[in-house]
Amino acid sequence: MNDMKPASDIGLYFDSWDETFKKPFGAIERNSKVDFKISFEPTISSKINRIDMELFYEDKKMFIEMNYDSEFYYISWKFEHIGLYFYRFVIYIDHHRYFLGPEYLATGGLALIYEDEKAPSYQLTVHGKIEKVPEFYSEGTVYQIFVDRFSNGNENGQLLDIKPNSYIYSSWEDTPSYIKGPNGEILRWDFYGGNLKGVIDKLDYLKQLGVTCIYLNPIFLARSCHKYDTADYSKIDSMFGDEELFKELIEKAKNKNIYIILDGVFSHTGSDSIYFNKYNSFSSVGAYQSKESKYFSWFKFKNHPESYDSWWGIGDLPNVNEMEPSYLEFITGEEGIVAKWMKMGIKGFRLDVADELPEEFIKILRKRMKSIDKDSVLLGEVWEDATNKISYGERRQYMLGESLDSVTAYPYRRTLFNFINREISAQTFYNICTMFKENYPKEYYKSALKMIGSHDVQRAMTELGSEKKFLLAVTMQLLFLGPVLIYYGDEVGLTGGKDPENRATYPWDSYEHLGFKYEYKTNPRKNLNVFNHYKKILEIRKNESVIKKGNVSYLVLSNRSIAYRRFDDKNEIFVIANSSELSEEVIIETNSKKYVDLLTGEELFVTGDRLELIIEGESSRIIKRMQ
């Protein structure tokens, strides 16, 4: 026997995605039972000496001998502890030991047979009580705004304020760039002049798109254009406006059933802040200036004042000790920063670099949010599978209850792009999506924020390299399960590489900048084909309840074609995607008689139990069951 091959090759069969063999599917709540079964062929039954389930939980390991009958080896087991369990099966055949497990750790699916005791294990997520994520978010369309680059609502396009040692782009259409020193440090920060009044002015536009939630990149006082170097958590940056303007934005957005989420940057501050005050910009005594500063204990100095712990070694971003009592109270206390902005009417926070925040800090912060507004949302920036993420040697508890309500679904983006770029097959796409569906608790699988763009990655149009591929990605993203994110400007086809190119200004047809008025009949930076496609897909998302509320399953139709089946008790929609350059004929087996193409209106009739369709290369079709 070779070291790794399908278990079926020796007459054994287990599949964690098939409820014949593991029931229920996926993650479970604490104190639930799971039934495990391994089937075997009659020719091997007499050779099996014993099968054990090997179970791992934290640093504990146990072996549980399985029972058997004429069809299966089986065991029913109650999982009493919250956390991640890992399991595999130990097979004794003719007094030789083998292992039954997935292809890779925690990937799930069909079992392989191994001889090496280093064989991987399946993952089982056991969670506590999980509160339902509010529908404005879990079924919503989130629009991300990098405020300086979105819209300037001031008369004549003038700036509200100008920061020292900065530069202002003479044209709203200039390509963003940095002025850097010899060591890569930013010498002068760059600004275009976008502000909160500009966001207010565009609320009607966002409402027409179908936006239910606005996620604002940081808006607190800071030296930079991106504002991740917070200078004062209690103040709106003067280039963006003030508290009264922010209250107006919250109220006017709420009147349109649009809610605001802020970027919470709590793992570090700016070096140019009232807390650190490296450049003597503030009247307060900062931690850099004196060990007697009331903020000194917030930071991690190695050799005061010049040597200190900072985010990824960037001196402008000194790290804080989040669990230091006075900092914890300042951020999460009854009269703290979180409470201040929550009471003003925001609906939650997106936690920047959640992996670098202590788990207890996240739980305390969330508890404060929920005490003010039980329907608020805590979103975490997480780049990997959030169920088994290990950060700084600690297994994170994001998906076990009482922590995050949602995470950024960067793995979905990566998988989607790999499929569209033909780097993985439809079967691999299916496997990865099903793996996440198995690992995540059902509520969190839905609430993960599906995205194709953000301020931290290349523009999707640029990364995918063609308009056809981009439109395919848009369709697949916007009609998937749960909340979706539109990064400002993606809906009109903005391009751009990595930071700062991915942070260009929104190409409005009419705007004012620094006293000059600009109007376009044909806007060279705005792709109308992309914009019209977004509007069509978002209209389907808005009108078809099964897209927002229904379930999802996947069908592999060929090596390059995949389908999402969005369904509930009454409705069914297929989103069919072909990543090949060539057209493909696909077949969907169905008991229904008639479908309609939601993009073209074409009626499609089933022959027998087969619906035959042509899908153009690098394109998609959206078909709805009619009878």
N, C-alpha and C positions, 0 to 999 in steps of 0.2 A: 504493500500500500504506500503510495506517495504521500508526502506530508500534508497536502491540502487538495481536496477534491469534493465535489458534491456528495453530500451524505447519501443521496439516493443511489449512488454508485455501489454502495454496499447494502442497499435495501432499507435504509432508515430515512425518515422524512420529518423535518420540523420547519415551520415558517412562522415567525413572530408576527407577521402581518395577516395571517389567516386565522380566524377565530376557531377553526377546527382544531388548531394546535395551541393557541394561546387566547384565552378569553377571560376578561374583555381585552379588546385591542387598546394599546397605548398606555398612557399614564393612568394611575389610579389614586383615589383618595385614601388616606391612612385608614387602617383597619379593614381594608377590602381584601377579598380573596381573589386569587387568580388560579385558573385551571390551566395546567400545562399537559400537553400530550405529544408523544412521539410515536409515529406509526412505523410499522416494520413489515417487511415481506415475509411470507411463510417460510421461504427458503433459509432465512437467517435466524428465525425465532429460536431454534434449538441451540444455536451457537452463542446466543447472548447469555452471559453469566449474571450480569446485573447492570442497571443504569442508575446513576445518582445524579441529582441536580446539585451542582456546586454553586453556592450562594455567597456573595460578597456584600458586606455592608460596613462602610468605613474601614476599620482595621480588623474586622471580624470575618471569619470564613466558616461555613458549615457545609456538610454533605448530607443530603436527604435522599434516602433510597426510594425509588419510584416503584409504585405498584404496576401490575400489568394484567391484561386480559387477552382475549384472542385477537384484538386489533391494535391496542395501544399500550405503551408504558405511560403512566399518568401520575400526577400529583396535584393536589389542591392545597394552596398555601396562603395563609393570612399574613399580610405585611403590616406590622404594627408601628413602625417608626417612619417619620418623615425624612426623606432624603433620597439619595440615589442607591439603588441596589444594582448589582451586576450578577449575571448568572450565565452558566453554560452547563453542558451535560457531559458526564464522564461515563464512557461506554466500555464495558469489559466484555470482550469477545474472545472466546478460546483462550482466556487468561492473558490476553493482551489489552492494554489500556489505550483508549482513544478519546478524543474530545470533540464535542459537537458545539459549534459556535458560528457567529457571523463572519463575513470576510474581514471586517475591520472592527475594532472596539466600538461598541454603541451604535453600529450602523443598522442592525436589525435585518429582517427578511429571511431568506432561505438559509438553512444551516449547511455548513461545510464540515467535513471530517478532518481532524488533525491528529498527528502523532505527537507533536511537540506540546509540552505542558504550558508553553507560553501562548497557546491558542487564545484568541480574543473572546470577549464575553458580550452578551446582550445587555442592554441597559433597561432598567425599569424605574421610572420616575414615580415616587410616592409623595404626594403633596398633602398639605393641610387644607383647611377650608379656603376656597377661593371665591372672592366676591366678584359679581358680574361687573365687567368693565362697562362704563356708561356708553350708551348707543351713539351719542354725538361723536364719539371717538371710534368705538369698535366697528361701527358701520359707516364711518365718515370719510370725508376727503380732506386731508390735511394739506395746507399750503404753507411752505416754508419761505420766509422772507428774511433776506439779508438787508437790513433796513437802509444802510447807506446807499445801496445799489438799486432800490426798488422804485421809489418815486419821491420827488420833492414837491410838497404841496404849498410851499411858500409863494407869495406873490412875486412875480418876475423871476422865480427860480433862484432867489438869493438864499444864502446859508444862514441858519439860525445863529451859528457861532463858528469861530475858527480857532483851532487849537494852536498853541505855540509850536514852532519847528515842524510844521506840516505843509503839505502842498495840495492844492485844489486843481482838479482836472479842468482845463479850459473848455472841454467838450464833454457832454454826457455820453458820447459815443466812443471816447478814447478807450483803448485797450488797457486794462489795469496792469500795473507793474509795481515793483518794489525798488526803492533806492537802498542798497545794502552796503555795509562796510566790508572790510577785508575778511572778517570772520563770520560773515553771513548775517550780522545783526542789522536790524532795520534802522536806518539813519533818520528818515522822515516818513511819517505815516501819510497815506494818501486818502483823499476823500472826494466824493462826488456831490454829496449834499442831500441824499435821501433822508426822510424823516417820518415821524409818526403821522403828521398831517397828510403826507403823501399816501400813507396806508389808508387813512380815513377816506380820502378822496377816491380810492379804488375799491371800496367795499362793494359797491354795486357790481363792478366787474367780477369780483370774487364770488359774489352771490350767484351771478348768472352762470359761472362755471360749475357751481354745485358745491363750493367749499363750505364745510361745516366747522372747521377749526383752523386757526392761524397759529403756526409755530414761528415765533420771532427769535432769530439769533440774538445774542445778548444785547440788551438796551441800557444796562446800568453804566454809570459814569466810568470811562476808561480812556486811556491815551490813544489806543489804536483804532483802526477802522472796523476791526472784527469784534472788539469788546470782550475778548476772552481774558483780558488782563484787567480784571475789575479793580477800579480805584475806590468805589463807594457803592456798596450793595443797596443803600437806602435812597439813591438818587438816580433819576433818569438822565442819561447823557445829554448835555446841553445842546449838542448838535442835532439831537432827535426831538427834543421838546422838553416838557416838564410833566409833573404829576397830573395837572389839570388836563393836559392834552391826552395823556394816557388814559385817564378816566373817561374822557370823551370817546376815545377809540373803543374801550371796553363796552361802553353803553351802546354806542351806535352799531357795533358788531353784534352785540347780543340782540338788539332789535331785529336783526336779520337772521337770527338763529346761528350766528357764528361766534365761536368761543376762542379765547386767547390762551396759549400756552407759552411760557417764558423759558428761555435757556438758563438753567441753573448751573453756574460754574463755581463749585464749592470745594474742589480739590486743591485749588491754588488761587492766589490773588495776583494782582499786578505788582511789580516792584515799585511802580510809581502810583502808590495808593496811600490812603490815610492810615492804613494798617502797617505798611512796610516803610513807605516814605523815603526811598533811597535817594531821591533827587531834591529833597526839601521843598516839594511842591505844595505841601499842606501844613497847616498850623499845628496839627497834632504831632506828638512825638511817636514816630514809628519804630517798629522793631529793629530796623536797620540802624537807626540813630542811637538807640540806647537800650541796654539790657533792662532798664527800669521802665521801659514802655509797657503800658497795659496790654499791648499786643505781642510782646516778646514771646510769650509762651505758646502763641499760635504757630510759630514757625520752627524749623528744624535747622539750627545753625550748627555747623561743624567747627568753625572758627570765626566768631563774631568780629566784624560784621560782613567780611567779604566772602566767606565760604558758607554756603547754605544749600539745603536740598531744594531742587527746583524741578518743574515738570520737564521730563526728558532732557535735563541739563540746560534748559533755556533760562538764563538769568533773569529775564523779564517776568518770569512766572514762578515765583517762590511757592513751594508746596506748603500747605497748612497741615496741622495735626487736628484732624476733624473731630476726634473724641476728646480733645482738651476741653474741660468743662466750660470755660468762658466762651470759647468759639462755638461749641455745641449749642449753648444757650443763645448766643447771638444769632445763629442761623435758625434753629428749630424751636426756640423757646416760645412761651405764650405771647410775648411781645416782640418776637424775633423777626428776621427778614422774611422768612417763608410766610409767617402770619400776616405781616404787613401787606404783601402783595396779594395774598389769597383774599384777605378782607376787602381789598380794592375791587375784586371781582374776576381775577384770572381763574382759569379752570385747571391749572396744574403747571408742572415743570417738566422739561426734558433735562435729565441729569447728564451733563457733560462728563466724559470719561468715567462712566459708572464703575468700571472695573477697578478704578483707583480710589474709590470711596469705601470705607469700612461697611460691612454688611449691616452692622448695628446702626450706623449713622443713617443709612438709607431707610431702615425700618422706623427710626424715630422721626425722620423727616416726613415720611409717608403718614405716620400716625397724626402728626400735627396738621398736615393738609386735610386729611379725612375728618378731623375734628371740626374743621371750619366748613368744609364742603364735601359731603360724603360722595358726591358725584364728580369729584376732581380726578385727574389722571396723572400718574407718575410714569413717565417714559424714560427709559435708560438707553444711553448710547453703548451698545454692545455689538461687537463685530463678528462673533462666532456663535456656535450653538450655546444659547444662554442656559440650557439645562445642565450642562456638564462643564461649564467654563471654570478653569482654575486660574486665579490671578494672585500673584505674589504668594504662591504656595497655599492659597486658601480656596476650597471649593465654594463657589458662589451659590447663593440660595434664591436667585432672582425668581425662579419659576415654581417655588414651593408654597406660595401664599405669604402675605404680610410684607412683601418686598415690592418689586416693580409691578405695575399694571400692564406694561408693554415694553418691548425692546425694539430697537432698530433692526430690521430684517436684512442686514447686509449679506448674510449667506444666500438669501433668496435672490438678491441682485446678482451676486457672483454666479450662481447656478443658471439663472435666466440668461445672462450674457454668454456664458460658456455654451449653452444650448444654441442660442441664436448664431453664435460665431462658429458653430459646428465643431467645437472642441470636445463636446460630449454628445452622446446619442440620446434619443428620446427615452430609452430604457434607463440610462443613468440619471436623466432628469427626473423620471418617475421615482427612481430609488431614493434620490436625495430628498425630494419633497415628502415621500412617505416616511423616511427616517425622521424628519423633523415633526411630522404629524404624530409619529409614535412617541417621540421623546417629550414633546411639549404637552402639558395639560390642555385639554380641549379649549378652555377659555383663552389661554395664552397663545395657543396656536392661531386662533382667530385674531387676537388683538395685536399680534406682532405687526409692526408698521412696514408694509411692503413699499419698497422704494427703488427707483432707478437712478436717482440723482440726489446730491446734497453738496454742501460747501466743502466737504472733505474728499471728494472724488472728482475725477474728470467728468465733464458734461457727458451725458449718455449718448448724445448725437456724435460727439467726438470719439468716444471710446468704441462705439459700435461701427463707426466709419461709413455708414450710408443711411439715407433716409428710410429705405425700405426696412432695414433691420430695426431702426429706431421705432418706426410705427408698429412693427410686430411686437417689440418690447412694451410699448405703451398699452396695446390691447391686452396683452397677457397680464401686465401689472394691474391695470385699472379694473379688470373683471375677476380678479382673484379674491379669495376669502379675506374679509377683514378690512381694516383701514388702509388707505393708500396715501402716499405723500407725493405732492407735486413740488419740485424745487423751482422757485420762481424763474420764469423764462423758458423752462423746458417745454412748456405748452406752445411756444412759438419757435421752437427749434434753435435756441441759443447754443452756440458751440463754445468750447474752451477746454484747455488742458487742465493740469493740476493748479492749485492755488498759486498765484492769484487769478489766473485766466478763467477759472470756473466761477468767478465772482464779478462778472461784467454787469453793466446796468441793463435794466429791462428796456426793450425797444418800443417805447410808446409811439403812437402815430403823431401825437401832438403833446408838446411839453415846453416848459420854459427852463432855461439854465443861465444863471448869472446875468440876468437882464435881457436875454435874447429869447425870442419865441421861435419854435421850430414846428413845422407841420409837414407830414408826408402824405401824398396820395398813394404812392407805392413805397412802402418802407423796406429798404434793402436788408435790414437786420431781422425782419419778421417773416417767418416762413408760413404763409397762409395755408398751405396744404397740411402742414403739421397742426396748425391751430384748428382747422376745420375737423381734422381727425380727432383731436382731443375733445372737441365739443360733441361730436357724434358719440364717442365712447362714454363720455361723462353723462350724456343724456340717457343712454342705455342704463348706466349705473344708477341714475336717479329714478328712472321709471320702472325698472324691473326689481321688485322686492327680493326675488330669489338671489340676486347678486349681493345685496347687502345682508340678507338674513339667512340665506340657504347654506347647505353643506357643500363640500367639495370632494370629488374623487378624481382619479386620473386614469386615462386610457392611452396605452402605447399603440399607435396606429401603424407605425413603420419605424425604420431606423431614424428618420428625421421628422416624423410627425407625431405630435402629442395632442391630447384633448383634455381640457378641464370639463368635468361635468358638474355644473352648479344646479342643485336640486333641493326641493322640499317635498312635502306631501302632494302638492298640486302642480308644481311647475318644474320645468327642466330646460336648461340652456347649455349647449355645448360651445366652448371656445376652442376652436381647432387651429393649431399653429403648425406651419411647415417651415423648418429652418433650411431646407435644401434650396439650392439655386434653381432647381427645376420643379415644374408642377408635379404633383403627386395625386393619384387617385386613392382615396381612403374609404374604408367601409366601417360604418357604425352599426352594430347589431342592436335592434330596438323592437319593442312591441307596439310602438306608436305608429301612426299612419301618415302623419303630415307634420312638417316643420316649415318655418319661414326664416329666411335670412334677414337678420335685423339690420344689416347695413344696406342691402339692395332691395328688400321687399320681395325677393323671389320666393315662390312657394315650392317646397320640396316634398316629393311623395315617396313613401317607403315601398319597396318591392319585396314582398314576403316579410322577412324580418331584417332586411338589410337596407340601410340608407347609404347610397354611393355618392361620393362627392369628389369634385376636383378642387384642389387647393393650390393656388399659384405659388411659385417659389418665393420664399422669404415673405410669406403673407399669412393671413388668417381669415377664418370665417366664423361668424357668430350666428348660431341657429337655435331657434326656440321651438319647442314642441307646441303644436296647436291642437292636436287630437290624438 
